[in-house]
Amino acid sequence: MKTKIIVLTAIIAIAAAGCSKPEDEEPGTMEKVGRQLDQAGSDVTEYTGNKLQEAGSAMERAGGDLSDDDQEREDEEEKKD
C-alpha cells in the first residue's frame, strides 16, 4: 500500500512538472486569444457599468423633476380649496 502511494505521488509530481510551461516561452495562439477575450469582456463590463450609471442619474434627475411638478400641482390644488 505504501509503495502504491509513493508511486502515485511520484507520477503526479512528474506530471505536474511536465505540464508547467517555461516562463521565457512566448504565449501560444490560444493564450493570446484568451487574453484578448478577457480584455474585451472587461471593456464591455466597464462600458456597460458607466452607461447604467448615466441612465440611473438621468432617471433620478427625471424623478426629481416629476416630484417637483407633483408638488406644484398639490400647491395649486390647495390654493383652489
Secondary structure, 3 states (H helix, E strand, C coil): CHHHHHHHHHHHHHHHHHHCCCCCCCCCHHHHHHHHHHHHHHHHHHHHHHHHHHHHHHHHHHHHHHHHHHHHHHHHHHHHC
